[in-house]
Amino acid sequence: MGDGFKEQLTEDSSFLKADRRLDTELVDKLILQLNRIYPQILTDKEATKFRKLDVPTSVRVDELLTHLQGKGEEACREFYRALHLHVEEVYYSLPTRLRLRDLMDPLRYQPLYRQKYVLNERGPVFFLGCFGFAVGMALLYYYSETKVTGGSRALGMAALGLKKKAQEVLIWYTEENLLK
């Protein structure tokens, strides 16, 4: 889609020529809007030419759009403003408007950027190092527990960070295993 109104009008012109909702009365309203408010865009002589009723509406719309495109960006922008003011349902069904609406709809299209969820910035090597350390500690605990103290030393160490009641239970269990 072009950035300017002139490019948009070029793209929308075939739709506007074929749209049956733009009847004679609505086209006259658009012409009068452009003529009265912006006479530099559409002079009285030009407005009279585009309002001739003996010319079919589709031909008049075609000639008006071609004329506005020749006048430049400002004329095309004012045409869109008049269209929005007088024929809102046609304005919102223009191909360029539909495409713009679809691009702005967050439910229809995924955002162009993906949010990266980072738990830490250190990367996968750090994670693998920590995981390896945890596995090593688990293996050390598992094999040293059965051969040396029957699990009492690890339980005694675990009791250091607990509340008083839990600490007493673990120490009691440790002492009981040492006596056996």
C-alpha positions in Angstrom: 0.0 0.0 0.0 1.3 3.4 -0.9 2.0 5.9 1.8 0.2 8.8 0.1 -3.4 9.5 -0.5 -2.8 9.8 -4.3 -1.5 6.2 -4.4 -4.4 5.1 -2.2 -6.9 6.7 -4.5 -5.3 5.1 -7.5 -5.7 1.7 -5.7 -9.2 2.4 -4.6 -10.5 4.0 -7.8 -11.6 0.7 -9.4 -13.6 -0.1 -6.3 -15.2 3.3 -6.2 -16.2 3.2 -9.8 -17.9 -0.2 -9.3 -19.6 0.5 -6.0 -23.3 0.9 -6.4 -23.7 2.7 -3.1 -22.2 5.8 -4.7 -25.4 6.9 -6.4 -26.0 10.3 -8.1 -27.0 12.0 -4.9 -23.9 10.9 -3.0 -21.6 11.8 -5.8 -23.2 15.3 -5.9 -22.6 15.7 -2.2 -18.9 14.8 -2.6 -18.5 17.3 -5.5 -20.3 20.1 -3.6 -18.2 19.4 -0.4 -15.0 19.7 -2.5 -16.3 22.8 -4.4 -17.6 24.8 -1.4 -14.9 24.1 1.2 -11.9 23.7 -1.2 -12.6 25.8 -4.3 -8.9 25.5 -5.2 -9.3 21.8 -5.6 -12.6 21.9 -7.5 -13.7 25.1 -9.1 -17.3 26.0 -9.9 -16.7 25.2 -13.6 -15.3 21.8 -12.8 -18.0 21.1 -10.2 -20.7 21.9 -12.8 -19.0 19.6 -15.3 -18.9 16.7 -12.8 -22.5 17.2 -11.7 -24.1 16.8 -15.2 -27.0 14.4 -14.8 -27.0 13.2 -18.4 -23.6 11.5 -17.8 -23.8 8.1 -16.0 -22.6 8.2 -12.4 -19.8 5.7 -12.9 -18.3 7.8 -15.7 -18.6 10.9 -13.5 -16.9 9.2 -10.6 -14.1 8.0 -13.0 -13.6 11.5 -14.3 -13.7 13.0 -10.8 -11.1 10.6 -9.5 -8.8 11.1 -12.5 -9.1 14.9 -12.0 -8.3 14.7 -8.3 -5.3 12.5 -8.9 -4.1 15.1 -11.3 -4.5 17.8 -8.7 -2.2 16.1 -6.3 -1.9 14.7 -2.8 -4.0 17.4 -1.0 -6.9 17.0 -3.4 -6.9 13.2 -2.8 -6.8 13.7 0.9 -9.7 16.0 0.9 -11.7 13.6 -1.3 -11.1 10.9 1.4 -12.2 13.3 4.1 -15.4 14.1 2.1 -16.0 10.4 1.5 -15.6 9.7 5.2 -18.0 12.5 6.1 -20.8 11.7 3.7 -20.5 8.0 2.9 -18.9 6.4 5.9 -19.9 2.8 5.0 -18.2 3.1 1.6 -15.1 4.8 3.2 -14.7 1.9 5.6 -15.1 -0.7 2.9 -12.4 0.7 0.7 -9.6 -1.9 -0.1 -6.9 0.3 1.4 -9.0 0.9 4.6 -9.7 -2.8 5.0 -6.0 -3.7 4.6 -5.0 -1.0 7.1 -7.7 -2.3 9.6 -6.5 -5.9 9.1 -2.9 -4.9 9.8 -4.0 -3.1 13.0 -6.1 -6.0 14.3 -4.0 -7.8 16.9 -6.2 -10.9 16.8 -5.9 -11.4 13.1 -2.1 -11.1 12.7 0.6 -12.0 15.1 2.9 -9.1 16.1 5.9 -8.6 13.9 8.2 -9.0 16.9 8.4 -12.0 19.2 8.9 -11.3 22.9 11.9 -13.2 24.2 11.4 -14.7 27.6 14.8 -14.6 29.4 15.1 -16.2 32.8 18.7 -15.1 33.1 21.2 -13.5 30.7 24.0 -15.9 31.3 23.1 -18.4 28.5 22.9 -22.1 28.0 26.5 -22.8 29.2 25.7 -21.4 32.6 22.5 -23.5 32.8 24.4 -26.7 31.8 27.0 -25.9 34.4 24.4 -25.5 37.2 22.6 -28.6 36.0 25.8 -30.6 36.0 26.6 -29.4 39.5 23.2 -30.4 40.7 23.5 -33.9 39.2 26.9 -34.3 40.7 25.7 -33.3 44.1 22.7 -35.7 43.8 25.1 -38.6 42.8 27.4 -37.8 45.6 24.5 -37.7 48.1 23.1 -41.0 46.8 26.3 -43.0 46.8 27.8 -41.5 50.0 24.6 -42.0 52.0 24.4 -45.7 51.7 28.0 -46.5 52.3 29.2 -44.1 55.0 26.5 -43.0 57.4 23.2 -44.4 56.2 21.9 -40.9 55.3 22.4 -39.3 58.6 25.1 -36.8 57.6 23.1 -35.3 54.7 20.0 -35.1 56.9 21.9 -33.4 59.7 23.2 -30.9 57.2 19.7 -30.3 55.8 18.4 -29.5 59.3 20.6 -26.4 59.5 18.2 -24.2 57.5 14.9 -25.4 58.9 12.6 -24.2 61.7 13.1 -25.5 65.2 10.4 -28.2 65.2 11.6 -29.7 61.8 15.2 -29.3 62.9 14.6 -31.4 66.0 12.9 -34.2 64.0 15.7 -34.4 61.5 18.4 -34.3 64.2 16.6 -37.0 66.2 16.4 -39.2 63.0 20.1 -38.6 62.4 21.1 -39.5 65.9 18.9 -42.6 65.9 20.6 -43.8 62.6 24.1 -43.2 64.1 23.3 -45.3 67.2 22.3 -48.3 65.0 
